[in-house]
């Protein structure tokens, strides 16, 4: 079992939110800003937190350590790379800021399964979810190779490292909402509807 002290919780908030029209991480979900909700979820299972963002001033109210991408303009893989290079722990639990329904129990389950693997990534409806995954510092060389080649698809380096693809239902965490993410206003309205449905 992996100790919590070996894990840094990483919130990836580097997107431009161009389809949303404003900074979606600051939109309200059930009374909280979306990013506050996620910080609470991730923070419940690790005391170490870091925010990867191009606009740290937007999130000063969180009072979290923040980093800007070490290699700009290469998308989420740049955020993961920055996390792995700057965190003081061997593992980084990376979660995108626009996933309001991620469950802390499942995040902890992924961390607990990480021994012997470089990546633990959920598989949802046949697709990997690399923006809600555990990455080990041993991934750095493979990620650097992808960045140098300007091949920025995150899962592109998975064939070069030890990956555990994890179906949430294997741990009893099946949840149709868990990997729902907010890209635009329609998604936001759907998230509000799902929140209401869950409260019933």
N, C-alpha and C positions, 0 to 999 in steps of 0.2 A: 504494500500500500504506500502511496506517495504522500509525504507530509505536506500540509498546507504551506509550510515555510519555504518549500521549494518552488512555489508557483507565484507568478505575478499576474494579476488580472489586468488585461489590456482592453481598453475601450477604443475602438477604431472610429474616429470621427473626422476623417480627412476628406470626405466627399464634398462636392460643391453644392449638392441639393438643387441642381438646376431644374430637374423635373418637378420638384416640390414647390419652388418659387421663393422659398426662404429657408433658413437653417432648420431642417426638420428635427434635428436633435433637441431643439428648444421648444418644439410643439408640445402641447399639453395632452397627456393621456391620464385619465382618471385623477385629475387634479395635480399631477406632477409633470415636470418636463420629462420628455422621453428619456433623455440621457440620465436624469436623476433616478428614474425607475431602474434603468439598466445598471447604474453604479451600485444601487442597493442590492440588486440581484447578484452581481459578481462579487461585491464586497462581503456578502454574507458567507462566502466560502474561502476567502483569502484576505488577509489583512494588508497585502501589498497591492497597490493599484497604480496604474499609469494610463494617461490619456495620450493618444497619438492624434495630433490635429495640426492643421495649417493656421488655425486661428485661435491660439491659446487664450487670448483676451476674452473671447466669447464665453469661456468656461471657467473664468477665474473664481466664480462663486462656488465651484465644486471643491476648491482648495486641494486639487490633486496635482501631483507631479505630471508635467506634460512634456512631450517631445514633438518636434517637427521632423518630417521624413528626412533621413540622412541622404537619400537619393530621391529628389523630387520628381514629380510627374510620371510615376510608373504605377499609380493606382494602389489598390489594397496590398499587393505584395510588398510594396515599399513600406507600408505601415507595419506589416508583420516583421520585415527585415529590421526596421528601426527598433521595434520592441525587443527582438532577440539580441540585438547588438548592445542595447542600453540597459536592459533589465539586469538586476543583480541576482537572478535566480535561474536555474537551468531550464525551467518550464515557463511558457507564457500561455495563458488561457486568453485567446483573442476572440472578442465578440464585437460585431458591428453595432453601431449606436442606434440602428433603426429596427431592432428586433425586440418588440415590447413583451413578447410572451415566453421568452426563454426561462426555463425553470432552474433554480439553483441546484436542486437535487440532481438534475441531469448533468450540469456542469461539473459537479463534484464527482459523479460517476465517471465522466470522461477522464478527469485527472487521476482517479484511482486506477484506471485501466492503462495508464500511460507507461508503466515500467516496461522497458525493452523496446519501446517505439519512439520514433522521431516525431510522428504526427498521429494524433487521434482525431478522426473527423467523422461526424455523423453522416449517415446516408439517409436521405429523406426522399421518398417516392422515386427511388432509383438514382438520385443525384447526390453527389457529395455537397456538404455545406461548409466550405473552407473558411467562412467568416464567422463561424461559431465552432472553434476547434482548439485543440491543445498542440502547441509546437515546442519542440525541444531545441536548445541552442545548437545541437548538432546539425540542424537544417541549414545553417548559415552558408556553408560553401555551395550547396546546391542552389540556394536562392540567389546567391551572388552570380553564379553562372547564368541563371535565367535573366537577371537584370542586365548583365553585361551584353547578353545576346538580344536584349530588348524584346524578350518574350515574357510578357507580364501576366499570363494566366496563372493563377495561384496553383491550381492542381497540376500544372505542367511539370513540376519537379517531383511529384509524388512517386514516380517510377524509380527515382534515384535514392529514395530513403525508405526507412521501415515505417509502414503506415498501417494503422488499425482502423479499418472502416467499420463503424459501429452503428447498427440499426437501433434507434432509441427503444424500440419495443423489446429488444433483448434484455434490457435492464428494467423493464416494466414502466417505461416512460413514454409510451405512445401518446402523442398529443398532436392533433391536426393543426393547432395554432402555433406550436413552439417555434417554427422557423419562418413564420410569416414576417416579412419585412416591409417597411414603408418606403416606397420610392416616390409616390406622387400623392396628390390630394385624394384621388379615388381610394388608394390604399389606406390613407389616413382615416377616411370615413368608414372603411371596412373594419379597421382596427377598433374604432370606437364602437361599432356595432358588435364586434366579437367580445369586447370588454363588457358591454351591457348584457350580452347573452350569458357570459360566464358568471355574472353577478346574480343571475336568476336562480 
